[in-house]
Amino acid sequence: MSPPDKIQIEPAKLRQIAPAAMALRFAFGAVVSMVSGWVGGRWGPLEGGIFLAFPAVLAATLTLIETEERNRILAAQDARGAVLGAIGMIAYALCVWTLATRIPAVAAMAAGTAAWAIVAIVLYRLTWGSGRNRGTP
């Protein structure tokens, strides 16, 4: 399956999103944040932080893509991209966790951002750039 030719930002498309769809995304994100806060208060910040890694809007977004655009392939591509981004975030977290006590925090976060970008780009190229995954999921 091939990704879009070019990643673009189109603010005008925001007007095409139904208010109910926006509310659903907002509500889902709020619920995940509240659960994270509750878990953090009950069992500690480490456990609560794990819930913050949950892509709060992803489930609502995938549902909306499939129902509004009636396109499972687009939803699958979006999910695959989210997984690749999440793996990149793991690289970011490991990098910052390893470096934060050794170098200034800003430098550790910059290194983590670079690690995330490298991992995400390499995974993207392996997934879509090779042309092997051009069919349906």
N, CA, C and O atoms as a DFTB+ gen file, in Angstrom:
548 C
 N C O
     1  1       0.855      -1.168       0.000
     2  2       0.000       0.000       0.000
     3  2       0.893       1.220       0.000
     4  3       1.884       1.266       0.728
     5  1       0.566       2.169      -0.777
     6  2       1.408       3.345      -0.887
     7  2       0.839       4.484      -0.050
     8  3      -0.372       4.700      -0.012
     9  1       1.727       5.203       0.617
    10  2       1.289       6.348       1.413
    11  2       0.989       7.527       0.491
    12  3       1.281       7.475      -0.704
    13  1       0.414       8.576       1.039
    14  2       0.237       9.778       0.217
    15  2       1.588      10.231      -0.314
    16  3       2.625       9.969       0.296
    17  1       1.569      10.911      -1.454
    18  2       2.818      11.350      -2.069
    19  2       3.600      12.301      -1.181
    20  3       4.825      12.218      -1.093
    21  1       2.890      13.197      -0.531
    22  2       3.561      14.225       0.250
    23  2       2.723      14.550       1.484
    24  3       1.506      14.708       1.391
    25  1       3.370      14.648       2.619
    26  2       2.669      15.023       3.839
    27  2       2.386      16.513       3.769
    28  3       3.284      17.318       3.526
    29  1       1.120      16.870       3.986
    30  2       0.716      18.263       3.877
    31  2      -0.103      18.679       5.091
    32  3      -0.740      17.853       5.746
    33  1      -0.072      19.958       5.372
    34  2      -0.926      20.543       6.401
    35  2      -1.972      21.372       5.677
    36  3      -1.640      22.283       4.919
    37  1      -3.244      21.052       5.916
    38  2      -4.329      21.745       5.242
    39  2      -5.332      22.247       6.286
    40  3      -6.324      21.569       6.555
    41  1      -5.088      23.430       6.881
    42  2      -5.981      23.958       7.913
    43  2      -7.435      24.096       7.455
    44  3      -8.344      24.000       8.280
    45  1      -7.672      24.316       6.176
    46  2      -9.046      24.464       5.671
    47  2      -9.862      23.198       5.875
    48  3     -11.088      23.263       5.964
    49  1      -9.201      22.049       5.952
    50  2      -9.913      20.791       6.149
    51  2     -10.535      20.694       7.546
    52  3     -11.430      19.878       7.768
    53  1     -10.066      21.519       8.486
    54  2     -10.654      21.494       9.828
    55  2     -12.138      21.825       9.782
    56  3     -12.910      21.332      10.604
    57  1     -12.542      22.654       8.829
    58  2     -13.955      23.013       8.706
    59  2     -14.808      21.846       8.251
    60  3     -16.026      21.857       8.426
    61  1     -14.177      20.843       7.670
    62  2     -14.917      19.682       7.170
    63  2     -15.203      18.661       8.266
    64  3     -15.996      17.743       8.058
    65  1     -14.575      18.805       9.420
    66  2     -14.773      17.858      10.514
    67  2     -16.025      18.254      11.288
    68  3     -16.172      19.396      11.725
    69  1     -16.905      17.302      11.444
    70  2     -18.160      17.557      12.154
    71  2     -17.878      17.875      13.618
    72  3     -16.972      17.286      14.208
    73  1     -18.634      18.795      14.215
    74  2     -18.448      19.114      15.633
    75  2     -18.563      17.880      16.538
    76  3     -17.851      17.778      17.537
    77  1     -19.445      16.954      16.196
    78  2     -19.588      15.736      17.002
    79  2     -18.309      14.897      16.958
    80  3     -17.919      14.301      17.963
    81  1     -17.660      14.853      15.796
    82  2     -16.410      14.110      15.664
    83  2     -15.312      14.765      16.501
    84  3     -14.536      14.075      17.162
    85  1     -15.249      16.086      16.470
    86  2     -14.273      16.806      17.306
    87  2     -14.542      16.541      18.777
    88  3     -13.612      16.300      19.547
    89  1     -15.815      16.584      19.173
    90  2     -16.179      16.346      20.569
    91  2     -15.790      14.933      20.999
    92  3     -15.306      14.735      22.113
    93  1     -15.998      13.953      20.121
    94  2     -15.625      12.573      20.439
    95  2     -14.127      12.460      20.677
    96  3     -13.695      11.830      21.642
    97  1     -13.346      13.059      19.816
    98  2     -11.880      13.024      19.976
    99  2     -11.461      13.705      21.276
   100  3     -10.623      13.190      22.016
   101  1     -12.050      14.866      21.543
   102  2     -11.729      15.596      22.764
   103  2     -12.104      14.778      23.995
   104  3     -11.321      14.673      24.939
   105  1     -13.305      14.198      23.982
   106  2     -13.780      13.421      25.131
   107  2     -12.904      12.202      25.371
   108  3     -12.564      11.901      26.515
   109  1     -12.535      11.499      24.313
   110  2     -11.698      10.323      24.465
   111  2     -10.340      10.704      25.050
   112  3      -9.838      10.031      25.951
   113  1      -9.750      11.774      24.542
   114  2      -8.475      12.245      25.072
   115  2      -8.589      12.666      26.530
   116  3      -7.690      12.403      27.329
   117  1      -9.695      13.321      26.878
   118  2      -9.904      13.750      28.266
   119  2     -10.041      12.548      29.190
   120  3      -9.490      12.547      30.291
   121  1     -10.767      11.529      28.754
   122  2     -10.942      10.329      29.582
   123  2      -9.595       9.642      29.809
   124  3      -9.283       9.243      30.931
   125  1      -8.802       9.503      28.752
   126  2      -7.488       8.874      28.906
   127  2      -6.621       9.688      29.861
   128  3      -5.916       9.111      30.688
   129  1      -6.657      11.010      29.765
   130  2      -5.880      11.866      30.667
   131  2      -6.354      11.731      32.114
   132  3      -5.542      11.692      33.038
   133  1      -7.672      11.660      32.305
   134  2      -8.200      11.505      33.664
   135  2      -7.813      10.150      34.257
   136  3      -7.449      10.064      35.430
   137  1      -7.890       9.108      33.457
   138  2      -7.489       7.782      33.937
   139  2      -6.008       7.793      34.298
   140  3      -5.608       7.221      35.312
   141  1      -5.202       8.441      33.474
   142  2      -3.772       8.543      33.754
   143  2      -3.522       9.261      35.069
   144  3      -2.702       8.821      35.875
   145  1      -4.232      10.375      35.291
   146  2      -4.097      11.106      36.552
   147  2      -4.531      10.285      37.742
   148  3      -3.892      10.319      38.794
   149  1      -5.619       9.543      37.582
   150  2      -6.105       8.697      38.671
   151  2      -5.103       7.591      38.982
   152  3      -4.791       7.344      40.146
   153  1      -4.598       6.925      37.942
   154  2      -3.615       5.857      38.136
   155  2      -2.362       6.430      38.801
   156  3      -1.806       5.818      39.713
   157  1      -1.917       7.608      38.342
   158  2      -0.738       8.242      38.938
   159  2      -0.949       8.593      40.402
   160  3      -0.043       8.419      41.216
   161  1      -2.140       9.086      40.747
   162  2      -2.433       9.408      42.143
   163  2      -2.550       8.175      43.015
   164  3      -2.187       8.200      44.191
   165  1      -3.052       7.102      42.443
   166  2      -3.286       5.875      43.213
   167  2      -2.027       5.034      43.364
   168  3      -1.726       4.554      44.457
   169  1      -1.281       4.850      42.257
   170  2      -0.139       3.947      42.282
   171  2       1.204       4.629      42.035
   172  3       2.241       3.976      42.146
   173  1       1.220       5.892      41.710
   174  2       2.481       6.600      41.533
   175  2       2.675       7.116      40.122
   176  3       2.002       6.676      39.189
   177  1       3.615       8.069      39.970
   178  2       3.808       8.724      38.680
   179  2       4.351       7.792      37.595
   180  3       4.050       7.995      36.419
   181  1       5.128       6.794      37.949
   182  2       5.650       5.877      36.932
   183  2       4.496       5.128      36.267
   184  3       4.425       5.048      35.040
   185  1       3.606       4.589      37.069
   186  2       2.459       3.862      36.531
   187  2       1.518       4.796      35.774
   188  3       0.992       4.424      34.725
   189  1       1.300       6.002      36.293
   190  2       0.446       6.970      35.603
   191  2       1.036       7.413      34.282
   192  3       0.307       7.631      33.315
   193  1       2.346       7.546      34.234
   194  2       3.029       7.967      33.014
   195  2       2.871       6.975      31.879
   196  3       2.864       7.355      30.708
   197  1       2.743       5.704      32.226
   198  2       2.545       4.685      31.195
   199  2       1.256       4.971      30.432
   200  3       1.198       4.796      29.215
   201  1       0.219       5.413      31.154
   202  2      -1.049       5.707      30.504
   203  2      -0.959       6.955      29.622
   204  3      -1.707       7.079      28.653
   205  1      -0.057       7.875      29.947
   206  2       0.095       9.058      29.106
   207  2       0.655       8.709      27.734
   208  3       0.496       9.470      26.780
   209  1       1.309       7.560      27.637
   210  2       1.849       7.132      26.351
   211  2       0.755       6.612      25.429
   212  3       0.993       6.421      24.236
   213  1      -0.436       6.380      25.961
   214  2      -1.540       5.881      25.140
   215  2      -1.948       6.943      24.132
   216  3      -2.200       8.086      24.512
   217  1      -2.016       6.591      22.867
   218  2      -2.424       7.591      21.864
   219  2      -3.910       7.901      22.016
   220  3      -4.759       7.236      21.422
   221  1      -4.207       8.901      22.807
   222  2      -5.574       9.190      23.236
   223  2      -6.557       9.401      22.104
   224  3      -7.736       9.078      22.247
   225  1      -6.112       9.922      21.011
   226  2      -7.034      10.257      19.937
   227  2      -7.066       9.170      18.866
   228  3      -7.960       9.169      18.020
   229  1      -6.114       8.254      18.887
   230  2      -5.995       7.287      17.803
   231  2      -7.251       6.446      17.604
   232  3      -7.720       6.310      16.474
   233  1      -7.800       5.883      18.663
   234  2      -8.972       5.018      18.511
   235  2     -10.141       5.779      17.893
   236  3     -10.812       5.275      16.992
   237  1     -10.379       6.985      18.378
   238  2     -11.471       7.791      17.813
   239  2     -11.174       8.160      16.365
   240  3     -12.074       8.134      15.525
   241  1      -9.951       8.497      16.070
   242  2      -9.583       8.876      14.706
   243  2      -9.763       7.720      13.736
   244  3     -10.307       7.902      12.647
   245  1      -9.310       6.533      14.122
   246  2      -9.443       5.376      13.236
   247  2     -10.907       5.042      12.984
   248  3     -11.294       4.710      11.864
   249  1     -11.710       5.132      14.028
   250  2     -13.142       4.876      13.876
   251  2     -13.768       5.885      12.925
   252  3     -14.562       5.525      12.056
   253  1     -13.404       7.152      13.097
   254  2     -13.975       8.188      12.235
   255  2     -13.522       8.048      10.786
   256  3     -14.311       8.273       9.867
   257  1     -12.275       7.683      10.575
   258  2     -11.790       7.494       9.203
   259  2     -12.592       6.387       8.530
   260  3     -13.023       6.521       7.385
   261  1     -12.783       5.294       9.261
   262  2     -13.500       4.179       8.650
   263  2     -14.974       4.503       8.411
   264  3     -15.517       4.159       7.361
   265  1     -15.628       5.163       9.377
   266  2     -17.057       5.409       9.220
   267  2     -17.358       6.590       8.299
   268  3     -18.259       6.504       7.464
   269  1     -16.620       7.684       8.438
   270  2     -16.914       8.864       7.634
   271  2     -16.395       8.739       6.206
   272  3     -17.067       9.150       5.260
   273  1     -15.214       8.179       6.051
   274  2     -14.657       8.064       4.710
   275  2     -14.900       6.681       4.109
   276  3     -14.600       6.442       2.939
   277  1     -15.442       5.779       4.917
   278  2     -15.729       4.407       4.494
   279  2     -14.499       3.782       3.819
   280  3     -14.584       3.211       2.732
   281  1     -13.369       3.910       4.497
   282  2     -12.129       3.455       3.897
   283  2     -11.259       2.772       4.941
   284  3     -10.553       3.432       5.703
   285  1     -11.314       1.456       4.968
   286  2     -10.506       0.692       5.928
   287  2      -9.022       0.772       5.617
   288  3      -8.193       0.703       6.524
   289  1      -8.683       0.916       4.351
   290  2      -7.267       0.982       3.975
   291  2      -6.631       2.241       4.555
   292  3      -5.517       2.184       5.076
   293  1      -7.327       3.386       4.471
   294  2      -6.799       4.616       5.077
   295  2      -6.672       4.469       6.587
   296  3      -5.688       4.916       7.175
   297  1      -7.662       3.846       7.214
   298  2      -7.593       3.634       8.662
   299  2      -6.413       2.731       9.013
   300  3      -5.714       2.979       9.996
   301  1      -6.187       1.682       8.214
   302  2      -5.059       0.779       8.462
   303  2      -3.730       1.520       8.286
   304  3      -2.803       1.320       9.071
   305  1      -3.632       2.370       7.266
   306  2      -2.401       3.153       7.074
   307  2      -2.166       4.085       8.259
   308  3      -1.036       4.236       8.724
   309  1      -3.235       4.704       8.742
   310  2      -3.119       5.595       9.891
   311  2      -2.657       4.825      11.124
   312  3      -1.809       5.303      11.878
   313  1      -3.211       3.644      11.326
   314  2      -2.817       2.811      12.470
   315  2      -1.356       2.380      12.355
   316  3      -0.610       2.404      13.334
   317  1      -0.959       1.985      11.142
   318  2       0.436       1.575      10.941
   319  2       1.384       2.747      11.214
   320  3       2.428       2.571      11.841
   321  1       1.021       3.927      10.747
   322  2       1.847       5.106      11.018
   323  2       1.934       5.404      12.503
   324  3       2.989       5.805      12.994
   325  1       0.830       5.210      13.229
   326  2       0.838       5.433      14.673
   327  2       1.762       4.445      15.385
   328  3       2.455       4.810      16.335
   329  1       1.767       3.204      14.925
   330  2       2.659       2.199      15.517
   331  2       4.115       2.585      15.271
   332  3       4.943       2.489      16.177
   333  1       4.428       3.015      14.062
   334  2       5.807       3.420      13.767
   335  2       6.210       4.617      14.619
   336  3       7.328       4.673      15.132
   337  1       5.294       5.580      14.768
   338  2       5.570       6.736      15.617
   339  2       5.758       6.334      17.072
   340  3       6.607       6.895      17.766
   341  1       4.972       5.366      17.541
   342  2       5.090       4.895      18.924
   343  2       6.434       4.208      19.155
   344  3       7.049       4.371      20.209
   345  1       6.879       3.448      18.173
   346  2       8.202       2.821      18.299
   347  2       9.280       3.906      18.350
   348  3      10.248       3.795      19.103
   349  1       9.106       4.948      17.547
   350  2      10.026       6.090      17.609
   351  2       9.997       6.747      18.975
   352  3      11.036       7.172      19.480
   353  1       8.815       6.836      19.582
   354  2       8.718       7.430      20.928
   355  2       9.425       6.575      21.971
   356  3       9.968       7.102      22.942
   357  1       9.422       5.268      21.779
   358  2      10.176       4.388      22.686
   359  2      11.658       4.717      22.575
   360  3      12.359       4.781      23.585
   361  1      12.138       4.925      21.355
   362  2      13.542       5.316      21.163
   363  2      13.816       6.648      21.854
   364  3      14.855       6.817      22.492
   365  1      12.879       7.599      21.728
   366  2      13.011       8.896      22.402
   367  2      13.113       8.695      23.916
   368  3      14.011       9.237      24.559
   369  1      12.192       7.918      24.475
   370  2      12.158       7.715      25.919
   371  2      13.434       7.044      26.422
   372  3      13.987       7.447      27.445
   373  1      13.899       6.026      25.707
   374  2      15.127       5.340      26.123
   375  2      16.336       6.263      26.051
   376  3      17.207       6.233      26.920
   377  1      16.379       7.071      25.021
   378  2      17.490       8.012      24.855
   379  2      17.504       9.042      25.991
   380  3      18.542       9.279      26.609
   381  1      16.352       9.644      26.257
   382  2      16.281      10.648      27.314
   383  2      16.544      10.011      28.678
   384  3      17.251      10.583      29.507
   385  1      15.978       8.838      28.907
   386  2      16.160       8.138      30.182
   387  2      17.641       7.844      30.418
   388  3      18.133       7.968      31.540
   389  1      18.344       7.457      29.361
   390  2      19.762       7.137      29.471
   391  2      20.618       8.391      29.670
   392  3      21.584       8.362      30.433
   393  1      20.278       9.475      29.001
   394  2      21.137      10.658      28.993
   395  2      20.781      11.734      30.018
   396  3      21.619      12.580      30.329
   397  1      19.568      11.720      30.543
   398  2      19.078      12.839      31.367
   399  2      19.923      13.116      32.601
   400  3      20.009      14.264      33.038
   401  1      20.541      12.104      33.168
   402  2      21.377      12.336      34.354
   403  2      22.838      12.583      34.002
   404  3      23.657      12.831      34.887
   405  1      23.168      12.516      32.716
   406  2      24.561      12.656      32.298
   407  2      24.857      13.962      31.577
   408  3      25.977      14.469      31.628
   409  1      23.832      14.510      30.897
   410  2      24.025      15.746      30.146
   411  2      22.861      16.683      30.475
   412  3      21.880      16.243      31.075
   413  1      22.946      17.968      30.097
   414  2      21.834      18.880      30.365
   415  2      20.522      18.361      29.757
   416  3      20.522      17.729      28.701
   417  1      19.419      18.638      30.438
   418  2      18.107      18.123      30.031
   419  2      17.752      18.517      28.598
   420  3      17.221      17.704      27.842
   421  1      18.042      19.750      28.230
   422  2      17.714      20.196      26.871
   423  2      18.480      19.373      25.839
   424  3      17.931      19.007      24.800
   425  1      19.736      19.085      26.123
   426  2      20.530      18.276      25.197
   427  2      20.002      16.845      25.142
   428  3      19.968      16.241      24.070
   429  1      19.590      16.297      26.281
   430  2      19.031      14.940      26.310
   431  2      17.742      14.877      25.497
   432  3      17.514      13.914      24.764
   433  1      16.889      15.912      25.625
   434  2      15.639      15.929      24.853
   435  2      15.909      16.121      23.369
   436  3      15.211      15.545      22.536
   437  1      16.904      16.916      23.031
   438  2      17.264      17.092      21.618
   439  2      17.781      15.773      21.036
   440  3      17.429      15.401      19.917
   441  1      18.614      15.074      21.802
   442  2      19.110      13.774      21.342
   443  2      17.958      12.785      21.200
   444  3      17.921      12.001      20.251
   445  1      17.019      12.822      22.144
   446  2      15.848      11.951      22.063
   447  2      15.004      12.249      20.840
   448  3      14.511      11.335      20.179
   449  1      14.840      13.530      20.538
   450  2      14.076      13.919      19.350
   451  2      14.759      13.416      18.082
   452  3      14.098      12.941      17.159
   453  1      16.067      13.523      18.046
   454  2      16.817      13.013      16.889
   455  2      16.656      11.494      16.789
   456  3      16.488      10.958      15.694
   457  1      16.706      10.801      17.928
   458  2      16.530       9.348      17.921
   459  2      15.134       8.983      17.413
   460  3      14.980       8.064      16.608
   461  1      14.124       9.707      17.886
   462  2      12.751       9.452      17.426
   463  2      12.652       9.635      15.911
   464  3      12.092       8.786      15.217
   465  1      13.192      10.735      15.400
   466  2      13.103      11.027      13.972
   467  2      13.816       9.957      13.149
   468  3      13.290       9.500      12.134
   469  1      14.986       9.567      13.573
   470  2      15.753       8.559      12.827
   471  2      15.003       7.230      12.806
   472  3      14.847       6.619      11.748
   473  1      14.542       6.786      13.966
   474  2      13.824       5.508      14.039
   475  2      12.544       5.562      13.209
   476  3      12.257       4.635      12.452
   477  1      11.775       6.639      13.345
   478  2      10.514       6.752      12.607
   479  2      10.756       6.778      11.099
   480  3      10.027       6.133      10.345
   481  1      11.756       7.506      10.660
   482  2      12.042       7.594       9.226
   483  2      12.531       6.251       8.684
   484  3      12.113       5.822       7.609
   485  1      13.410       5.595       9.428
   486  2      13.904       4.282       8.979
   487  2      12.750       3.286       8.903
   488  3      12.637       2.549       7.923
   489  1      11.900       3.254       9.915
   490  2      10.757       2.337       9.892
   491  2       9.790       2.672       8.764
   492  3       9.247       1.774       8.119
   493  1       9.577       3.951       8.528
   494  2       8.719       4.376       7.410
   495  2       9.286       3.869       6.092
   496  3       8.561       3.317       5.264
   497  1      10.578       4.059       5.905
   498  2      11.219       3.624       4.654
   499  2      11.142       2.106       4.510
   500  3      10.916       1.595       3.413
   501  1      11.330       1.386       5.615
   502  2      11.248      -0.070       5.558
   503  2       9.824      -0.535       5.272
   504  3       9.618      -1.534       4.581
   505  1       8.847       0.188       5.800
   506  2       7.452      -0.211       5.645
   507  2       6.891       0.181       4.293
   508  3       6.307      -0.653       3.601
   509  1       7.059       1.441       3.905
   510  2       6.439       1.926       2.685
   511  2       7.433       2.257       1.580
   512  3       7.104       2.179       0.397
   513  1       8.633       2.621       1.963
   514  2       9.598       3.098       0.979
   515  2      10.127       2.040       0.046
   516  3      10.593       2.356      -1.048
   517  1      10.063       0.770       0.462
   518  2      10.628      -0.292      -0.358
   519  2       9.703      -0.734      -1.478
   520  3      10.140      -1.377      -2.432
   521  1       8.414      -0.388      -1.364
   522  2       7.454      -0.804      -2.378
   523  2       6.899      -2.192      -2.142
   524  3       6.041      -2.643      -2.900
   525  1       7.367      -2.890      -1.103
   526  2       6.879      -4.234      -0.825
   527  2       5.468      -4.246      -0.276
   528  3       4.723      -5.189      -0.540
   529  1       5.076      -3.234       0.477
   530  2       3.785      -3.200       1.136
   531  2       2.808      -2.295       0.403
   532  3       2.233      -1.391       1.009
   533  1       2.618      -2.517      -0.851
   534  2       1.739      -1.665      -1.636
   535  2       0.305      -2.188      -1.671
   536  3      -0.600      -1.471      -2.098
   537  1       0.084      -3.428      -1.230
   538  2      -1.260      -4.016      -1.278
   539  2      -2.082      -3.649      -0.057
   540  3      -1.669      -2.814       0.748
   541  1      -3.225      -4.260       0.081
   542  2      -4.092      -3.998       1.230
   543  2      -3.534      -4.697       2.453
   544  3      -2.820      -5.692       2.330
   545  1      -3.855      -4.184       3.638
   546  2      -3.308      -4.784       4.862
   547  2      -3.863      -6.165       5.105
   548  3      -3.506      -6.809       6.092
